[in-house]
Amino acid sequence: MNAWQRTRGLGRHHDPGQWGRPAGRALSVRLVTLAASVAWRHLADDPVRALVLAWRVLPGRSRGLVRLAGRYGRAVTAWGAGDRDGALHALASRPRHLARFALAVDMPEAAAPALAGLGPDDRARPVLTARLAWREGRLSDVAAALDAAPGRQARLLRAMLRAQRRARSRGWPPVRPARRRPARRRPIGPVPIQHRVTGRVLHIVTNALPSTSAGYTVRTHQIAVAQRAAGMDPHVMTECGFPVAQGRLDARRTVDLDGVTYHRLLPMTLPRRCDAALAKGADLATDLVGRLRPAVLHAASNHVNGQLALALREVHGLPVLYEVRGFLEDSWQSRHPGDLSRSDLYRLSRDLETHCMREADLVVTLGEAMREEIVARGIPAERVLVVPNAVSGEFLSPLPDGRGLRASLGIGPDEPVAGLVSSLFAHEGVATFLEAAALARQRGLPVRPLIVGDGPERARLEHLAARLGLGGKAVFTGRVPLRDVRRYHAVLDVFVIPRTDDRVCQLVTPLKPVEAMASGLCVVASDVRALREVIKHGSTGTLTLPHDPVALADCLEMLLYSPDVRRELGARARQWVAEDRTWARNAERYRLAYESLGVG
């Protein structure tokens, strides 16, 4: 018996509740025409990027069709398999093709040297230079690069730039004058009874369950479920075109999940220009609000939802609560190398987010670091309320028996397991975790890394795991149903949150650590400000240096060899969540917030 086997802790058992399953999908005229308009929009805007998006949304066996699209198809296939260097190398002898491909996969650092290899008279140079400037947020440089440039692509980009500037201007989308009524400004009194249904809340969000599963969509659903249990009548409205515009072939206009109705703004076709798409969404939303007659509009970031809510206030005279769940400009910045905080796109996004905060009747956010950031932008502190991430009651129940799932994943009963449940983006720092796991194994700790989730970084991370010698040991499950998350919690001995120190990670508090803590798991996380609000080092978890695989390996080694420490940290974490972080408690916070707006 090795040291790990001697210190192995006991399992837990319980069968978690099941999430509701959506009804079957039907092939409809609306689905066909809308999907066709979305596909044409991508093909016309950037055929190479359309191939990349096709790879992402096509099921596994159908992805072979992408490879048939010549050298670009082969590069996309290599990229999708995680071989990024190989994909770029395949096009290295053709600078124009390499630049187009690098821009399509959001790698401006690879596109720039390829562009430098083009001759000054190359006809593609102005358009590719403009696309590079666009990817880096330099919108004024886009216009300069296209100045007097000939050709259809240049005309298309100029039109797209005009549409982008219009869509990112204050007051967009427009309201329909025929339905315009005087806006109700602060202070908001009770909404006239003929225009409201008592207790009805309309949540305005970007995406939602069941089509998209992420911390954002789980928060929306849990808020609505808790509000419904508290006697309110919540409804959820998603952005125009969702989920068909995101590659989900589901054109149901409404979906009911756990008693909550989700309303989708699905036109017959999606306008090609972004400003026209937002205006179309505003028309559909205006009609929906007229039918539902809610008492309050509860918009969750980003500014597209915020500006839509403000426009609907102009039409219907309803109070607006703007919930800041992140900062759009910082999320965008985290996906690109270098400092882009001085770019036009960063400043425009920041300005619009601040505008929505300023114009809303009340602002809600997730944590104190976010609240301080909002107040620093000039929003009165008394109009900013913190409603933190939380859990439902099922997360506080004992974990199910994980032995069966362990066996199905190929993990032995005595093997230590560390891992996470997350969307796989670069700022989640999963690469650092894999490097730490490889180091721990080199030291003799037979840890098995478990990565539950999916996202744009998955293929690269799988490729990295193989390079680190973890190919047969690291387990990538892909996305799993929400009803199964706690089954995967039951497999873990340590839950890892290896986030980077990007500004978005310093400010925005994620949901997943709260769920893991509620399950009584021992959590080790990067020592960034937002996570310090959730995890108290040595009390409810362990903090370690971001970007430091050696420090993380040290933590894993200490915790995995110390089952008593793990159990104590997990028990205190669970108690803290049970006392302060439940959606039922948050429902009361929202009720008080709505009442402060004059909504009974």
Disulfide bonds with the S-S distance in Angstrom:
none
